[in-house]
């Protein structure tokens, strides 16, 4: 299982702490993509100026993995 990492975030435009996806988050992403999701996905956990967590998704090796930015829903837990 991957551990948290400092990776660049396309939304925050900086190197921020990223955490691996939880089981529920992986299930949500699998449904969105329509294919299996590996352990290679991470979410940005930086707190934005509006007080919400960024939740932008990326893979370990690619900051811009998705053509359009994709983030987890705020209410997913």
C-alpha positions, 0 to 999 in steps of 0.5 A: 500500500502506498504512503503519503508523498509530497507531489506537485498539484496541478490545481494548487500549483505547488508541491503539496502533501498527497495521500493514497485513495481510500477504498471508498474513493477508489470505488468512486474513481473506478465507477467514473473511469469505467476500469480498474483503479491501481494503487498508483492514484493520490489525492492532494490534501492541501487546504485551499484558501476557502477552507476546503481540501483540494482533493485533486487526483493524480498518479504518482508519475503524472501530475496531469494524468487526466485531460481535464482536472479531476477531483474527489467530491467533497462529501465522499467518505 
